[in-house]
Amino acid sequence: MSAKTYIEPQTTIPVYDECDVLVVGGGSAGHSAAVAAARAGCKNIILMERYGYCGGDVTGGYVLLIPNLSFHEKTYVRGIQEEWFTRLKKIPGAVAGPDPELAGSQDPLLIKHWAAVGGATFIPPAKICFGFTVDPTQLKIEMDIMLDELKNSIRVMYHSWGCRPIMENNTCKGVIFESKEGRKAILAKVVIDATGDADLCRLSGAPTSSAIDDDCRCSSTALVYRIGGFSMKAFSKWRSEHPDDARTLMAGLGKIHGFRNAMIAGPTDEYGWVNNWQPNRDCSLIADQTATEMGTRLKIRQVLDYYKAACPDVFENAFIYDIAPQLGTRGSHRIVGEHVIGANDWAFPKEHEDCIAWHCTVDTLNDNAPIEIPYRAILPQKVENILAPGRHISADRIAIDNVNLIPQCVGTGQAAGVAAAVIVADGSTTHTVNVSKVQDILAGEQNVPLPRNSHTDPSYMENLVEHEYGLYTEPAKKARANNDAAGTYRHWTLSSGSGAQQNNNGNNMP
């Protein structure tokens, strides 16, 4: 990087629009925030997205797996996340996964059938876990439909990059953005930073962190691509019948790419999506972004040829189906909020009176039981009227691995949208909002179970108590016993090798 500087001349920036709630970023968190705010009664919302579609890592980065939405017989992750499933289920080939009602089933045939798409857990005893895979194109369309249904409340601005908050002392008053129309501004009462890398929070004066453990998932990037023209079921059968050859295949693919990669089942049998984990890369750095994208694309043809040579019975007619239009992002900058999620949020049945999302994780520390995510984890310190749901929520350098997957982004985004609507309606601020009112809207009107809330069926809490919060199963006790003195955990470490890293459900981790 050059050491030279350039002094930008002072200029006047026109105000493009004004709104009550401005959501910057249309990924799973931002889209959910805009939809939830409108459904909570806010009538003046702008959703700003740098690409020409919503969905972020799901529709653009091809993170097709939506895992771990239930614990034993109860589905804890509902709301907009479950709505994706119910909407897409009506469209052939748009989604695959067990119905939520099957959660907790120990039927071995069901477990075998749904294991490949994130619908089963192998932590003893094996059982069905509600999770699903999506087709990114169909979800992209459905997300636009959801916004169009609320067009009287939400104005969508695609191809607009929110780049700087407008601050008056410590209060955010809006955002400056760039587009083909030049640099302009939008004024807003509440700004939701759903950029994924805390882009606005970093420039607002709020404390942020970029510390991520180099051995964990969040220290890696990806460029996902899909291979079509073969049967994923036939490939899975080949792997099970030829385990030694399958290991040789994975090793060969790893040598070609130079990093771990894995073919994963999608919602239909006609293609597989190739996830990958490129270690020690920061998805907010130009050099790492460029190396991830170019380095992957330069080897894809060679990878396809190797599949055909090593397993011709399956891949004889295979072809490159497509390449994700977006970089696969996992972690970089995140906020330091009024609460920082850490290992103790898993190791104990921790209660938060400001809980706004009750999410299952992929952690052996508590048998994948749901933990409480507090409002304070999306609330940046030292600044007012900015909320920060999604991939960059407040968590320590290892815990972030467990709370920045798609379900947590959707859940915290939905909560942020409702909170913003309440702030506007009541004339409060992000630090003085009536959190109880937010919780009642989420649980009472938007189908989001929350602990100790009168609108939530008591059986949700009874299920946790019955199963001792997941803390006393043998795998959970063993995981805690293996923790180091600092109380950290490393179940998702990026160990060497070319095969797929397995999460605790036996599925390839995103």
N, C-alpha and C positions, 0 to 999 in steps of 0.2 A: 504493500500500500504506500502510495506517495505521501511524503511529509508536507507537501504544498497545501495551501489553503486558498479559498476564494471567498471574498466578502460579497454576499448577495445584496444587491441594492434594495432599499426599502420600497415596498410596493403596496398597492391597495388591492385587497382580495374581495371580489363580489360575493355577496351572500346568495347562494343558489336556492336555498329553501330553509324553512324553519319547521320544527316538529316538537312534540312532547317527548317521544322516545326515539333515539337514534341507535340502531344496532349496526355495528361495523364488523362485517364478516358474516357470510351466509352459510357457514359450515353447519354441522349438526347442532352446535350450541347456539349460533346466531339465528338460524332458521327457527329453531324451537322457541327462542326468546321472543322473536317477532310474533309468531303465531300465538304463543301463550299470552303476551301482552294484549293482543287484540281480543282474544277470547275473554280476558279479564276486564274488558270494558274500555280500554284505551282506543281512541279514535284517530290519533294523529301520530303514526309510526312511519319511520323510514328504515328500510333494510338496505344497506350498502354492501356490495360484494364486488371484489376485483375481477372475478371471472364472469362468464355469462350464464351461470347456473348456480344453484345452491347444492349443499351437501358436503363440500370440502373433501376431507379424506375418504369419505364413503363413495361419493359419485365421481370425484376427480382423482383421488389417490387409489381407488379400488380396494379400500379396506372393507371387504364384503361381509366379514363375520361380525355379528352382533351377539356376544356371548353372555352367559351367566346372568340371566334375568330372574332366576328363581332360587329358592332355598328349600329343599325337601318339597312339600306339596304346595307351597305358596309362592306366587309370583310377586316379588317386591318392586320390580322395575316395570312400571306400567305407564300411564299417561301417554305422552306423544310417542315414546319409544315403542310401546305396544301397538299404538295406532299405525305405525309403519307396517307392522305385520298384518294387521286386520285389513288395511287398505290394499296392500300388495297381494294378499292371498286371493283376491278376486281376479287377479290378472295372471294368465297362464305363464309359467316360467319366471315370475318376478320375485319369488321368495320360496325358500325351503326351510322347514323346521317343524318340530312337533308343536301341536296345539298347547297353549298354556295349561289346559286342563290335564295334560299328561304329566305335568311336573311331579316328580317324586316317584313315578312308577319304576319298579324294579324288574319289569318284564324284560328278559334277556333279548327277545327278538326286537322289541322296540329300541332298546339300548344299542343293539348292533346296527339297526337301520338308521338311527339319527346321529350316531357318534361322529360321522364325517362332517356334519354341518354345524357342529357346536351344540348339539342337543343332548349330550349325555356327559356325565361325570364318572370318573373311575376311582374316585376316592371312596374306599369301602364304606358301606355297600354301594355298588354301582347303581345308578339311578338316572332317570331322565331329568335333564335340566333344560328349562325353556331358553332357547337361543335360536338364532336363525341366520341364514345367509341371504343376501339380496342381489338382484341384478342392478348394477349402477345406473343403467340407462332408464329403466322403469322407475327407479326411485327418483331420479332427476326430474322426470315428468311429474311424478306424484307430488313432489315438493312444490313445483310450480302451481299445481292444482290447488294445494292447500293455501298458498298465498293468494291465488285468484279468488278463492272462496271468501277471502277477507279483504278484498280489494278496496272496500269502502273505508278500511282502517289502515291498511299498509300500502305504502308506495315503495316499489322496488327500484333500486338503482344498480343495475349491473354495470360492469366495466368501469367501476369507480373505486379508487384505492384510497381509503382513509389513512392519512399519513401523519397527522399531528393534531393533538388536542388543543382546543382554545381554552386557555386557563386564565382566570382572574383570581389572583392569590392562589388559594388551594382548591378552588371550585372550577369544575369543568363546565363550560358554557356551550360547547359544540366541537366540531371537528373540521379541519382543513383536509380537502381531498384533491386528488389528481385524476384527470380523465382526458379523453380526446378533446374536451372543451376547455382544457386548461385547469389552472389551480383555482378552486372556489371553496366556499365555506358553507356549512350547515350549522345552524344554531339549534340547540336542544336543551330540554330541562333535565333529561337523564341520558347518559351515554353508556351503552353496553359494549365493552371491548371484547369482541368475540373473534379476535384476529388469530388466536392460537399461540402466539408468541409474545403476548402482552405488549404489542407494538405501541398502543396509546398510553398504557400505564407507565411504560418506561420513560416516556417523554413528559409525563404529567407531574413528576416529582414524587410519585409513589415509590416506595422501595420494591425492588424486584431482585430475583436471584437467577443465575444461570448455572449454578452448581448442580451437576448431575453425575451420579456415580458412573465411572467409565465402564463398569462391568454389567450395567443394567440395560434393559431394552431401550430406555429413552436416550441413550447415547448413540443410537444408530439411526440411519436414514434408509430409504428404500425407493426404488422405482418399480412398481408392480406392473406386470404384463400378463396377458392371457394367451394360452395356446388352445386352438380349436381343432376340429377334424378328427377327434378320437373319443373314446368312451372312458370317462373317469372311473366308472365302475370296473371296466376291464383292467385299467391300470391298478386300481386298488387290489383287485383279485391277483394280478401278477405279482404285486409287492408281497402279498401275504403268502403266495405259493413259492416265491423265490426270494427269501429274505436276504441271503448272501448277495445275490445279484443286485437287489435293491440298494443295499448298502454301498456296493461298488458304484452303482449309478449315481448315488448322492455324492459320493466322494469325487467322482469325475466331474459332476456339475460344479461342485465347489472349487475345483482347480480351474475350471474355465472362467467362472465369474470372479473368483478371488474372495468370495464371501459366502456366507450361508444363504441358502435359498431352498424353497420347498414348494412343490405343486400341491395346491389345496382345492378341495371340491367347492364348486359354486352351486347356485340353486338349480342348475340343469346339468345333465350328464354330458353335454356336447363340448364343454370346455373346462379347463382348470385354470386357476389363477396362481401365478408364481409370485409368492411373497419373498422378500429378502431382507437381510439385516446387515447393513454396511456399518461396521463399528467405528467408534471414535469420530463421528461426524455430527456437526451442528447444523440443523436445518435452517438456521437464520444467517448463515455465512455464505457469501457468494461462491467462494471457492469450493466449499463442501457441497452446495447445491448443484453446481455445475459438474463436479466430479461424479456425483451420484447419478445424474441423468445421463451424461455422455458415456460414462464408464459402463453403465448397464446396457444401453442401447448398442454399443459397439460389440457386445458379446452375444446378443440374443440370437442371431442367425446361427452362430456356432453352437449355442445351447440346443436349438431345435435340431440341428444336424446330429448332435450327440444322442438326443432322445431317440431319433429314428434309427441310428446305428446300434444303440445298446438295447433297444426294446422294439424291434421292427414290427412284431405282431400287434402291438398296440398303436404305435405312432407312425405307421407307414404313410398315412394320408394327412398327418398333422400339419398345421400351418400357424403362423403368427396371427392370432385373432385381432389383438390390438394392444396398445401400450397406454398406460394411465396418462392422462393429460397433465396431471399434477405430481409434483414431488411427494413421496411418502414421508410424512413428518411424524416424529414421535415426541421430541422434547427439545427445548432450548431455554428461553426465558420464561419465567412465571412470576406471579405476584407473591409478595410477602404480605399475606392478609392478616386480619385481626385474629385468625386462628390458623396455625400451620399444622396440617395433617401429618401425623407421624406413626411410627410403629405401635405406639400405645393405643391408637384408634382401632387396631386389630387385636392386640394382645389382651384387651379387657373389654367388657360390655359397656363401652363409654356412651354416656347420654349427653346430648346437646339440646338445650331448650330451644335453640334457634334452628333445629334440624329442618332442612328444606329438600333433602333427597335421602332416600334409604336404599343404598345400593349394595348388591352382591358384588363380590370382587373375584379375583382368581388367585386366592392366597391360601396356602395350606396352614397359615398361622391360625385361621379360625374356620377351617373347613368350608371356605367360600361363603360364609354367612354374611348377610348384609351389615354394613356399618352406616352410621349416621354421618352425613355430610352437613356441616352447619352453614348457615348464611354467612357467617364471618369468613369462611374459606373462599368466598367470591367477592369479598369486600376489601379493597386495597386500603392500606394504612395511609394516613396523612393527606388524602385528597377526598373531595366530596363530589357526589353525583356521577361517579363511575362505578360500574359493576363489571366483574371479569369472570364470567363462567367459561367452562370448556377446558381445553387441553392445558391451559396455563394457570389453573386454580392453585391455591396456596397449599403446598405440600413440601415435605423435605425431599432431599435429593434421591432417596430410594423409594419412599412412599408414593411419589408421583407416578411410578410405574403402574400402580394399581388403581389410580383414580383419574386417568386421562384417556381411557378408552371411549369408544363411541357412546355406550350407555350413560356414562358419567357426564359426557359432554351434553347429551340430550337432556338429562335430568337437571343439571345445574343451569343449563340454558333456559329450560322451561321455568324454573324457579326465579331466575333473574328477570324474565319477562313479566311474570306476575308481580314481582317486587317493584319493578319500574312502573307498572300500571297503578299500583297502590300509592307509590310516592307521588305520582302526578295527581291522582284523585284526591289525596289528603293534603297536598302541599307540604309534604315532609321532605326528607333528604335520605340519601343512601345509609347514613349512620343513625337516623332517627326514625326510620320506617317502622310501622307496626308489623313486626314479624309474625305475630299471632294471626293477624288478618291475612297475611300472605299464606301462611300454613293452611288456614281454613279454606281459602280459595283453591289451593292446590289439592287438598284432600277432599273437599266437599264438592268442587265443581269440575276439576280437571283430572280426576281418576288417578291421583298420586297417593299411594299409601304412605302415611307418616306415623311414627311412633307417638303414642300418648295423645293422639288427636281424636276428638270425639267423632269425627267423620270417618275414621278408619276402623274397620272390623277388628275387634279385640283378638280374633284368631291369629292375626299376623304376629302380634307380640307373644301369644301363647305358643305359637310354633317355635319361635326363638327360644323361649324359656324351656320348652319341652326338649329341645335339642341342645340345651346348655350353651346357646350362642355360638355353637360350633367350636367351642374352646376345649372340649374334653374328649374328642375323638382321638384315636391313637395317632393318626397323621398330624393333627393339630398339636398335640402334646410333643411329638417328636420334632416338629418344626420349631416350636418355641425353645425346646431344649438345645437345638443347634444354633440358636441366635448367639451372636457375639456379645461381649460385655456392654456394648453401646445399645443393644436392643434392636439392631438392624437385622434385615432378612434379605436373602439373595436367591429366591426361588426362580427368578427370571434372568439369571445372569447370562451374559453372552459368552458362553464357553467356546473353546476352539472346536473346529469341525465344520462340515459342510451340510449336515442334515438339518432338518427342521427342529427348531427349539420347541419343546413341548411345554405347554402350560399344564396346570394341575387337572385339567379336564381331559387330558390326552389329546387335545386339539392343538393345532399350530397357532401360536400366539400371533396377534396382529402387531 
